[in-house]
Amino acid sequence: MDSSARDLVLFSSRPLGTIADTSAAIYMRPAPNILPTAPGRYAQFLTCALILLFSVQAGGQSADKTRMLQQLTEERLMLMAELDQFQNTLRILQSDDTPPEESTNPAIRSLAVQVVKLKEQLIAVTEQEVTLLQQQIIAAKVKLDTNPVQKTDTPVALAKIETKPDDSIEGKPLRTYNVAYAREREAKNVERLHALLENYYTELQESARILPTAGELANREIARRAAESLTKIPFNIDKIRLNGAEGSTSLLLITQRLTDSRIPESRRDIAPIITIKTRLFDTLVGSENRSLKPVGKNHYIAKIRLQPGDTSIGIQSNHWQIRLPSHANAQDFLITLYSPLNAPPELHIFAVDELLAQDAPHIPAWLPADLDLKTKKG
């Protein structure tokens, strides 16, 4: 007789008196040994526990993403409200159609810089929001693809896509959750945010044509600190051909203008064309057209190679003449142009070798890297 039958005989042969005796008899019955007799049930129990654990983790991750998305949306709305306030202030202060970055009013230029910073923050927050929304769209699509009821987009099938209410809880019915509808709604949000990003990108590109980058501002500050200890070699502002010391002073004056907050910025997408023609003994020995590189605040610069002889330099409607000795060799020169809006342009030209031959020439950090100017110290 096995143990189960023995327990049954003992249990049935005992006289049943009161309900308490029956309860005691049931309580004293030994429980069957599950592990050795039913290993399949234990494996099923373990599998269900693991599935439940993974479901809880997935639900937690989804909740975290939803919470993060809500925070990003609130931050974006706050930045948009702040941006509207700055832009309304600019409209009140600005009386003409000049871009605020080019305004002669320092307060307007300062507000324009703050507007650019807000737009950059808005772009960063909106990009994160778009990324999270796209992840939710992908998750919703996967849910639709894995659920045979939700694979079709017919109204009948979509009406069936809802969460199953809990029958054990009475009260207000739970709100149904349509996965396809949520995916469509989030796709519209992504499309709207993409349009918002495109608008901000366009506005930032327009500002980038005027405002210097953070790296350029840092290079200007480095050049300003380096220029503080240098001695200025005075020269006539109308003088075109400069020696090495005067060329160093010319670069120093540009550094001072670039770091002067009272001088407005200028457009960075305008590159004047310079026309260079050199004649030696009435014979054209060199001709070149080049574009000057803008460095900020109506300053332009270029490195060119000139031949000996009489050289004519033309920029727009302005012309200058210089003469290099006929016995000299061709050499590299720096050309600097300062072209303010309401004043005649200033042009200077000086030899690179003469500039670098100075004991402590001013080689500012804002110079374009392609000029490749290095002193003897490197």
C-alpha positions as CSV (number, residue, x, y, z in Angstrom):
1,M,0.0,0.0,0.0
2,D,1.5,3.3,-1.0
3,S,1.6,6.4,1.3
4,S,-1.4,8.1,-0.3
5,A,-3.7,5.0,0.2
6,R,-2.5,4.6,3.8
7,D,-3.3,8.3,4.5
8,L,-6.7,7.8,3.0
9,V,-7.4,4.6,5.2
10,L,-6.3,6.3,8.4
11,F,-8.3,9.4,7.6
12,S,-11.5,7.5,6.7
13,S,-11.3,5.1,9.7
14,R,-11.1,7.8,12.2
15,P,-14.6,8.7,13.7
16,L,-15.8,12.1,12.7
17,G,-17.3,13.9,15.7
18,T,-17.3,17.6,15.6
19,I,-16.2,20.1,13.0
20,A,-13.1,20.8,15.1
21,D,-12.1,17.1,14.9
22,T,-12.6,17.2,11.1
23,S,-10.4,20.3,10.8
24,A,-7.7,18.8,13.0
25,A,-7.7,15.6,10.9
26,I,-7.3,17.6,7.7
27,Y,-4.6,19.8,9.3
28,M,-2.6,16.8,10.5
29,R,-2.6,15.1,7.1
30,P,0.9,15.1,5.7
31,A,1.3,17.2,2.5
32,P,2.5,15.4,-0.7
33,N,6.1,15.9,-1.7
34,I,5.9,18.1,-4.8
35,L,9.6,18.2,-5.9
36,P,10.2,14.5,-6.4
37,T,6.7,13.6,-7.6
38,A,6.0,16.6,-10.0
39,P,9.2,18.0,-11.5
40,G,7.3,19.4,-14.5
41,R,5.1,21.6,-12.3
42,Y,8.2,23.1,-10.7
43,A,9.7,23.9,-14.1
44,Q,6.4,25.6,-15.2
45,F,6.3,27.6,-12.0
46,L,9.9,28.8,-12.6
47,T,9.2,29.7,-16.2
48,C,6.1,31.7,-15.2
49,A,8.1,33.5,-12.5
50,L,10.8,34.5,-15.0
51,I,8.2,35.8,-17.5
52,L,6.5,37.8,-14.8
53,L,9.9,39.3,-13.8
54,F,10.7,40.3,-17.4
55,S,7.3,41.8,-17.9
56,V,7.6,43.9,-14.7
57,Q,11.1,45.1,-15.9
58,A,9.7,46.0,-19.4
59,G,6.8,47.8,-17.9
60,G,9.2,49.7,-15.6
61,Q,11.3,50.7,-18.6
62,S,8.3,51.9,-20.5
63,A,7.1,54.0,-17.5
64,D,10.6,55.5,-17.3
65,K,10.5,56.5,-21.0
66,T,7.0,58.0,-20.6
67,R,8.1,60.0,-17.5
68,M,11.2,61.2,-19.3
69,L,9.1,62.2,-22.4
70,Q,6.8,64.2,-20.2
71,Q,9.7,66.0,-18.6
72,L,11.2,66.8,-22.0
73,T,7.9,68.2,-23.2
74,E,7.5,70.4,-20.2
75,E,11.1,71.7,-20.6
76,R,10.5,72.4,-24.3
77,L,7.3,74.4,-23.6
78,M,9.1,76.4,-20.9
79,L,11.9,77.2,-23.3
80,M,9.5,78.2,-26.0
81,A,7.7,80.6,-23.6
82,E,11.0,82.1,-22.6
83,L,12.0,82.5,-26.3
84,D,8.7,84.2,-27.1
85,Q,9.5,86.8,-24.3
86,F,12.9,87.5,-25.7
87,Q,11.6,87.9,-29.2
88,N,8.8,90.2,-28.1
89,T,11.4,92.4,-26.3
90,L,13.5,92.5,-29.5
91,R,10.5,93.6,-31.5
92,I,9.9,96.5,-29.1
93,L,13.5,97.6,-29.0
94,Q,14.4,97.2,-32.7
95,S,13.1,100.0,-34.9
96,D,14.5,98.9,-38.3
97,D,14.9,95.8,-40.4
98,T,18.6,95.3,-39.5
99,P,19.3,91.8,-38.1
100,P,19.6,92.1,-34.3
101,E,23.1,90.6,-34.4
102,E,24.2,93.6,-36.5
103,S,22.5,96.2,-34.5
104,T,24.5,99.2,-33.2
105,N,22.6,98.9,-29.9
106,P,24.6,96.6,-27.5
107,A,21.4,95.6,-25.6
108,I,19.8,94.3,-28.8
109,R,22.9,92.4,-29.7
110,S,23.0,90.9,-26.2
111,L,19.4,89.8,-26.6
112,A,20.1,88.3,-30.0
113,V,22.9,86.2,-28.5
114,Q,20.5,84.9,-25.7
115,V,17.9,84.1,-28.4
116,V,20.4,81.9,-30.2
117,K,21.4,80.1,-27.0
118,L,17.7,79.4,-26.3
119,K,17.2,78.0,-29.8
120,E,20.2,75.7,-29.3
121,Q,18.7,74.4,-26.1
122,L,15.3,74.0,-27.8
123,I,16.9,72.0,-30.6
124,A,18.7,69.7,-28.1
125,V,15.6,69.1,-26.0
126,T,13.4,68.6,-29.1
127,E,15.8,66.1,-30.6
128,Q,15.6,64.0,-27.4
129,E,11.8,64.2,-27.5
130,V,11.7,63.1,-31.1
131,T,14.0,60.1,-30.3
132,L,11.8,58.9,-27.5
133,L,8.6,59.3,-29.5
134,Q,10.1,57.3,-32.4
135,Q,11.1,54.6,-29.9
136,Q,7.5,54.4,-28.7
137,I,6.2,54.3,-32.3
138,I,8.5,51.3,-33.0
139,A,7.3,49.6,-29.8
140,A,3.7,50.1,-30.8
141,K,4.4,48.8,-34.3
142,V,6.0,45.7,-32.8
143,K,3.0,45.2,-30.5
144,L,0.6,45.5,-33.5
145,D,2.7,43.0,-35.6
146,T,2.8,40.4,-32.8
147,N,-0.9,40.6,-32.0
148,P,-3.0,38.8,-34.7
149,V,-6.0,40.9,-33.8
150,Q,-4.1,44.1,-34.3
151,K,-2.4,43.3,-37.6
152,T,-5.3,44.7,-39.7
153,D,-6.1,48.4,-39.7
154,T,-9.8,48.0,-40.3
155,P,-12.2,49.9,-37.9
156,V,-13.5,46.7,-36.5
157,A,-10.1,45.3,-35.7
158,L,-8.9,48.7,-34.3
159,A,-12.0,48.8,-32.1
160,K,-11.0,45.5,-30.5
161,I,-7.5,46.8,-29.5
162,E,-8.0,47.6,-25.9
163,T,-6.8,46.5,-22.6
164,K,-8.8,43.8,-20.8
165,P,-10.5,45.2,-17.8
166,D,-10.1,43.6,-14.4
167,D,-13.3,41.7,-13.6
168,S,-12.4,41.6,-9.9
169,I,-12.6,45.3,-9.4
170,E,-15.9,47.1,-9.6
171,G,-16.3,50.8,-10.3
172,K,-15.5,53.2,-13.2
173,P,-14.6,51.3,-16.4
174,L,-11.0,51.5,-17.4
175,R,-10.1,53.7,-20.4
176,T,-9.3,51.6,-23.4
177,Y,-5.9,51.9,-25.0
178,N,-5.8,51.7,-28.7
179,V,-2.2,50.9,-29.8
180,A,-2.8,51.9,-33.5
181,Y,-4.3,55.2,-32.4
182,A,-1.4,55.9,-30.0
183,R,1.1,55.1,-32.8
184,E,-0.8,57.5,-35.2
185,R,-0.9,60.2,-32.6
186,E,2.8,59.9,-31.8
187,A,3.7,59.9,-35.5
188,K,1.8,63.3,-35.8
189,N,3.8,64.6,-32.8
190,V,7.1,63.5,-34.4
191,E,6.1,65.2,-37.7
192,R,5.2,68.4,-35.9
193,L,8.4,68.4,-33.9
194,H,10.4,67.8,-37.1
195,A,8.9,70.9,-38.6
196,L,9.7,72.8,-35.4
197,L,13.3,71.6,-35.6
198,E,13.6,72.6,-39.2
199,N,12.4,76.1,-38.4
200,Y,15.0,76.4,-35.5
201,Y,17.7,75.1,-37.8
202,T,16.9,77.7,-40.4
203,E,17.0,80.5,-37.9
204,L,20.3,79.3,-36.4
205,Q,21.8,79.1,-39.8
206,E,20.9,82.8,-40.4
207,S,22.4,83.8,-37.1
208,A,25.6,81.7,-37.9
209,R,26.1,84.0,-40.9
210,I,26.6,86.8,-38.5
211,L,27.6,85.6,-35.0
212,P,31.0,84.0,-34.4
213,T,31.2,80.5,-33.0
214,A,32.3,79.6,-29.5
215,G,35.8,78.6,-30.8
216,E,36.2,81.9,-32.7
217,L,35.3,83.8,-29.6
218,A,37.9,81.8,-27.6
219,N,40.5,82.5,-30.2
220,R,39.8,86.2,-30.1
221,E,40.2,86.3,-26.3
222,I,43.5,84.5,-26.6
223,A,44.6,87.0,-29.2
224,R,43.5,89.9,-26.9
225,R,45.5,88.6,-24.0
226,A,48.6,88.2,-26.2
227,A,48.2,91.7,-27.6
228,E,48.1,93.4,-24.1
229,S,51.9,93.0,-23.7
230,L,52.9,94.2,-27.2
231,T,54.1,97.7,-28.2
232,K,52.2,99.4,-31.0
233,I,54.3,100.7,-33.9
234,P,52.3,103.7,-35.2
235,F,51.8,104.1,-38.9
236,N,49.7,106.2,-41.2
237,I,46.3,104.6,-41.6
238,D,46.4,105.5,-45.3
239,K,49.7,103.6,-45.9
240,I,49.2,100.5,-47.9
241,R,52.6,98.7,-48.0
242,L,53.7,98.0,-44.4
243,N,56.9,96.6,-43.0
244,G,56.9,93.7,-40.6
245,A,56.5,95.8,-37.4
246,E,53.7,97.8,-38.9
247,G,52.0,94.6,-40.1
248,S,52.1,93.3,-36.5
249,T,50.4,96.5,-35.3
250,S,47.8,96.2,-38.1
251,L,46.9,92.7,-36.8
252,L,46.9,94.0,-33.3
253,L,44.3,96.7,-34.2
254,I,42.1,94.0,-35.8
255,T,42.3,92.0,-32.6
256,Q,41.2,95.0,-30.6
257,R,38.2,95.6,-32.9
258,L,37.2,91.9,-32.8
259,T,37.1,91.9,-29.0
260,D,35.4,95.3,-28.7
261,S,31.7,94.6,-27.7
262,R,30.7,98.1,-28.9
263,I,31.4,97.2,-32.5
264,P,28.6,95.2,-34.1
265,E,29.2,91.9,-35.9
266,S,29.0,91.6,-39.7
267,R,27.7,88.9,-42.0
268,R,30.0,85.9,-42.4
269,D,28.7,84.8,-45.8
270,I,30.1,87.8,-47.7
271,A,33.5,87.3,-49.2
272,P,34.7,90.2,-51.3
273,I,36.5,89.4,-54.5
274,I,40.0,90.8,-54.9
275,T,41.5,91.3,-58.4
276,I,45.3,91.4,-58.6
277,K,47.3,92.4,-61.7
278,T,51.0,92.8,-61.8
279,R,53.0,94.4,-64.6
280,L,56.8,94.4,-65.0
281,F,58.2,96.7,-67.7
282,D,54.6,97.2,-69.1
283,T,54.2,93.5,-69.4
284,L,51.5,91.6,-67.6
285,V,53.3,89.0,-65.5
286,G,50.6,88.0,-63.1
287,S,46.8,88.1,-62.8
288,E,44.6,86.6,-60.1
289,N,41.1,86.8,-58.7
290,R,40.5,85.6,-55.2
291,S,38.0,85.9,-52.4
292,L,38.9,87.4,-49.1
293,K,38.0,85.4,-46.0
294,P,35.8,87.1,-43.4
295,V,37.1,87.0,-39.8
296,G,34.4,89.2,-38.2
297,K,33.3,92.8,-37.8
298,N,33.8,93.8,-41.4
299,H,37.4,92.5,-41.5
300,Y,38.7,90.3,-44.3
301,I,42.1,88.7,-44.9
302,A,44.0,86.6,-47.4
303,K,47.5,85.4,-48.2
304,I,48.7,85.9,-51.7
305,R,52.0,85.6,-53.6
306,L,53.1,88.7,-55.5
307,Q,55.6,89.1,-58.3
308,P,58.0,92.1,-58.5
309,G,56.7,95.1,-60.4
310,D,53.7,97.4,-60.3
311,T,50.7,95.7,-58.8
312,S,47.1,96.9,-59.0
313,I,44.6,95.7,-56.4
314,G,40.9,96.1,-57.0
315,I,38.1,95.3,-54.5
316,Q,34.6,96.2,-55.8
317,S,34.9,99.9,-56.9
318,N,38.1,100.6,-54.9
319,H,41.7,100.4,-56.3
320,W,45.1,100.6,-54.8
321,Q,48.6,100.6,-56.3
322,I,51.8,99.2,-54.8
323,R,55.3,98.6,-56.3
324,L,57.7,95.9,-55.4
325,P,61.4,96.2,-56.4
326,S,62.1,94.6,-59.8
327,H,65.1,92.8,-58.5
328,A,63.2,91.2,-55.7
329,N,61.9,87.6,-55.8
330,A,58.2,86.6,-55.6
331,Q,57.1,86.3,-52.0
332,D,54.0,85.7,-49.8
333,F,52.0,88.7,-48.5
334,L,49.1,89.2,-46.1
335,I,46.3,91.4,-47.3
336,T,44.0,92.8,-44.6
337,L,40.8,94.8,-45.5
338,Y,38.6,96.7,-43.1
339,S,35.4,97.7,-44.8
340,P,33.0,99.4,-42.3
341,L,29.5,100.3,-43.5
342,N,29.7,104.1,-43.2
343,A,33.4,104.7,-43.7
344,P,35.9,104.3,-46.5
345,P,37.7,100.9,-46.6
346,E,41.2,100.4,-45.2
347,L,43.6,98.0,-47.0
348,H,47.1,97.0,-45.8
349,I,49.6,94.6,-47.3
350,F,52.8,93.3,-45.7
351,A,55.3,90.5,-46.4
352,V,54.9,87.3,-44.3
353,D,58.7,86.9,-44.0
354,E,59.1,90.4,-42.6
355,L,56.3,89.9,-40.1
356,L,57.8,86.6,-38.8
357,A,61.3,88.2,-38.6
358,Q,60.2,90.4,-35.7
359,D,61.2,89.5,-32.2
360,A,57.6,89.3,-30.9
361,P,55.2,89.6,-33.8
362,H,51.5,89.5,-33.1
363,I,50.2,86.3,-34.7
364,P,46.6,86.3,-33.4
365,A,44.8,83.0,-32.8
366,W,41.8,84.2,-34.9
367,L,43.8,83.9,-38.1
368,P,42.4,81.3,-40.5
369,A,44.3,78.0,-40.1
370,D,45.0,77.7,-43.8
371,L,47.3,80.8,-43.7
372,D,49.8,78.6,-41.8
373,L,51.7,81.4,-40.1
374,K,54.3,80.2,-37.6
375,T,57.1,82.1,-35.9
376,K,60.6,80.7,-35.4
377,K,59.5,79.4,-32.0
378,G,56.7,77.4,-33.8
